[in-house]
Amino acid sequence: MSRLSTLLLASVVFSLSSPAAEAQDQRRVLIEIFQQQVRSCYILPEKERGAESVVVELRLEPNGALTRQPEVIHGLPDSLMARAALRAIDKCAPFKVPKEFASLYRDWRTLRIRFDAQ
């Protein structure tokens, strides 16, 4: 069973199930890596400031490429914010995943990213 990672553009929230501190640290670093990549590609339309958050689910190959089109799972799929979020993911893909995180693929193969209108 795979674990879902949740990535927030405003802050990182990640449920860690492993008791090993080293594994937790690696997961936090990996989430920060994804967060930085998505943030660099995301441009929020000015008139969407203050709008409802959008959550997008994406599935990745071990090389960081998308396995399928990302899907809006929370929020209005046709909103300007959702379209900006989907454009950001398309622009960032394939994601750059350092080789040392290959063993954690089960932890990041499915990501849910929340885009906040702040």
C-alpha positions as CSV (number, residue, x, y, z in Angstrom):
1,M,0.0,0.0,0.0
2,S,1.5,3.4,-1.0
3,R,1.5,6.4,1.3
4,L,0.3,9.7,-0.1
5,S,2.5,12.7,0.4
6,T,0.9,16.1,0.9
7,L,2.8,19.1,-0.3
8,L,1.6,22.6,0.5
9,L,3.0,25.7,-1.2
10,A,2.6,27.7,2.0
11,S,4.1,25.1,4.4
12,V,5.0,21.4,4.4
13,V,2.7,18.9,6.0
14,F,3.7,15.3,5.7
15,S,2.5,12.4,7.7
16,L,5.5,10.2,8.6
17,S,4.8,6.6,9.5
18,S,8.4,5.5,10.0
19,P,9.9,5.8,13.5
20,A,13.4,6.1,12.1
21,A,14.6,9.7,12.5
22,E,16.9,9.4,9.5
23,A,14.1,8.3,7.2
24,Q,11.9,11.1,8.5
25,D,14.6,13.6,7.7
26,Q,15.1,12.2,4.2
27,R,11.3,12.5,3.5
28,R,11.3,16.1,4.7
29,V,14.1,17.0,2.5
30,L,12.5,15.3,-0.5
31,I,9.2,17.2,0.1
32,E,11.1,20.4,0.3
33,I,12.7,19.5,-3.1
34,F,9.3,19.0,-4.7
35,Q,7.9,22.2,-3.0
36,Q,10.7,24.3,-4.4
37,Q,10.3,23.0,-7.9
38,V,6.5,23.6,-8.0
39,R,6.8,27.0,-6.4
40,S,9.2,28.1,-9.1
41,C,6.6,27.2,-11.8
42,Y,3.5,28.5,-10.1
43,I,2.0,31.9,-11.0
44,L,-1.2,32.8,-9.3
45,P,-3.5,35.0,-11.3
46,E,-3.9,38.3,-9.5
47,K,-7.7,38.2,-9.4
48,E,-7.6,34.7,-7.8
49,R,-6.0,36.0,-4.6
50,G,-8.1,34.9,-1.6
51,A,-9.9,32.2,-3.7
52,E,-10.5,28.7,-2.4
53,S,-7.5,26.3,-2.3
54,V,-7.1,23.8,-5.0
55,V,-5.6,20.3,-4.4
56,V,-4.1,18.5,-7.3
57,E,-3.0,14.8,-7.3
58,L,-0.2,13.7,-9.4
59,R,1.5,10.4,-10.0
60,L,5.1,10.1,-10.9
61,E,7.5,7.6,-12.4
62,P,10.8,6.9,-10.6
63,N,12.5,9.4,-13.0
64,G,10.1,12.2,-11.9
65,A,8.0,12.1,-15.1
66,L,4.2,12.2,-14.8
67,T,2.5,8.8,-15.3
68,R,-0.8,10.5,-16.2
69,Q,-2.3,14.0,-16.3
70,P,-2.6,15.6,-12.9
71,E,-6.2,15.7,-11.5
72,V,-7.9,18.4,-9.4
73,I,-9.3,16.5,-6.4
74,H,-10.5,19.5,-4.4
75,G,-11.7,22.9,-5.6
76,L,-13.2,23.9,-8.9
77,P,-11.4,22.1,-11.7
78,D,-12.2,24.9,-14.2
79,S,-11.1,27.8,-12.0
80,L,-8.3,30.1,-12.9
81,M,-6.4,28.8,-9.9
82,A,-6.8,25.2,-10.9
83,R,-5.6,25.9,-14.4
84,A,-2.6,27.8,-13.0
85,A,-1.8,24.9,-10.7
86,L,-2.0,22.4,-13.6
87,R,0.1,24.6,-15.8
88,A,2.7,24.8,-13.0
89,I,2.9,21.0,-12.7
90,D,3.1,20.6,-16.5
91,K,5.9,23.2,-16.6
92,C,7.9,21.6,-13.8
93,A,7.6,18.0,-15.1
94,P,9.6,16.0,-15.1
95,F,10.5,16.6,-11.5
96,K,14.2,16.4,-10.6
97,V,14.6,13.7,-7.9
98,P,18.1,13.1,-6.5
99,K,19.3,9.6,-6.8
100,E,19.6,9.1,-3.0
101,F,15.8,9.3,-2.9
102,A,15.1,6.4,-5.3
103,S,14.6,4.0,-2.4
104,L,11.8,6.2,-1.1
105,Y,9.8,6.0,-4.4
106,R,6.8,4.5,-2.6
107,D,6.6,7.6,-0.5
108,W,6.5,10.1,-3.4
109,R,5.1,8.3,-6.4
110,T,1.7,9.8,-5.6
111,L,1.7,13.5,-4.4
112,R,-1.2,15.7,-3.4
113,I,-0.3,19.4,-3.7
114,R,-2.4,22.1,-2.3
115,F,-2.2,25.5,-4.0
116,D,-3.2,28.4,-1.8
117,A,-4.4,31.7,-3.1
118,Q,-2.2,33.9,-0.8
